[in-house]
């Protein structure tokens, strides 16, 4: 099974930018969908952005126009611009193969107002 390791989380001021990266132990093109999710304190984990094997991208409405997902065979990146305090969360990398989900350990993003 794939091992996913996130990096890039940090404390940043509102309006700033961060770039998250997720390194994978296997070729990500083997997986149907890869992407990023996040979970804020007291809330459910939610989709941030995904990209499927054909290259189709989906964004949560709350991040459209501010976040950009990209991937190659070995990693999944998330460029986050114009960050808002409500973007504060633990961000998780995900890879899906048929009905199986694989997760990284998460990286903390904190946006101060």
C-alpha positions in Angstrom: 0.0 0.0 0.0 1.1 3.5 -0.7 2.7 5.6 2.1 1.9 9.3 2.0 3.9 12.0 3.8 2.7 15.6 4.0 4.9 18.6 4.6 4.7 22.4 4.3 2.2 23.2 7.1 2.9 26.4 9.1 1.6 29.4 10.8 0.9 32.2 8.4 -0.9 35.6 8.5 -4.2 36.1 6.7 -3.6 37.0 3.0 -0.4 34.9 2.9 0.5 31.8 1.0 1.7 28.3 1.7 2.6 25.3 -0.4 1.8 21.9 0.9 3.4 18.8 -0.6 2.6 15.1 -0.2 5.3 12.6 -1.1 4.1 9.1 -2.2 5.9 5.8 -2.0 4.3 4.5 -5.1 3.4 5.8 -8.6 0.3 8.0 -8.0 -1.0 7.4 -11.5 -1.9 3.9 -10.3 -4.6 5.5 -8.1 -8.1 6.6 -9.3 -8.2 9.9 -7.4 -5.6 11.8 -5.3 -6.1 15.0 -3.4 -6.3 17.0 -0.2 -8.8 17.1 2.6 -8.8 19.1 5.8 -10.3 18.9 9.3 -10.8 21.9 11.5 -11.3 21.4 15.3 -14.8 20.2 16.1 -15.6 19.7 12.4 -15.8 16.8 10.0 -13.0 16.1 7.5 -13.9 17.9 4.2 -12.7 17.8 0.6 -10.3 20.6 -0.4 -9.2 19.5 -3.9 -8.9 16.3 -5.9 -7.5 15.3 -9.2 -8.4 12.1 -11.0 -6.2 9.9 -13.2 -7.6 11.7 -16.3 -6.6 15.0 -14.9 -10.0 16.3 -13.9 -9.8 18.6 -10.9 -12.4 19.4 -8.3 -12.3 22.1 -5.7 -14.4 22.9 -2.7 -16.3 26.1 -3.3 -14.6 27.8 -0.4 -11.2 27.5 -2.0 -11.9 28.0 -5.7 -9.7 30.7 -7.1 -7.3 30.6 -4.2 -6.0 27.0 -4.1 -4.3 25.1 -6.9 -3.7 21.3 -6.9 -1.1 19.6 -9.0 0.5 16.2 -9.1 3.0 14.1 -10.8 3.8 10.4 -10.3 5.6 11.0 -7.0 3.8 13.8 -5.2 0.7 15.9 -4.8 1.1 19.7 -4.2 -1.4 22.2 -3.0 -0.6 25.9 -3.5 -2.7 28.0 -1.2 -2.9 31.7 -1.7 -5.0 34.5 -0.1 -5.3 32.4 3.0 -8.1 33.1 5.5 -8.4 32.3 9.2 -11.2 29.8 8.2 -8.6 27.8 6.3 -7.0 26.8 9.6 -7.1 23.0 9.8 -5.1 19.8 9.7 -4.6 19.0 6.0 -4.5 15.4 4.9 -3.2 13.9 1.7 -5.4 11.1 0.2 -5.1 8.5 -2.5 -8.1 6.3 -3.6 -7.9 3.0 -5.3 -11.3 1.6 -6.1 -13.0 1.6 -2.7 -9.9 1.9 -0.6 -8.6 5.1 0.9 -5.0 5.8 1.9 -4.2 8.8 4.2 -1.1 10.7 5.3 -0.6 11.7 8.9 -1.6 15.3 8.3 0.1 18.7 8.5 -1.2 21.7 10.5 -2.0 24.9 8.8 -2.8 27.9 11.0 -3.9 31.2 9.6 -3.9 34.2 12.0 -6.1 37.2 11.5 
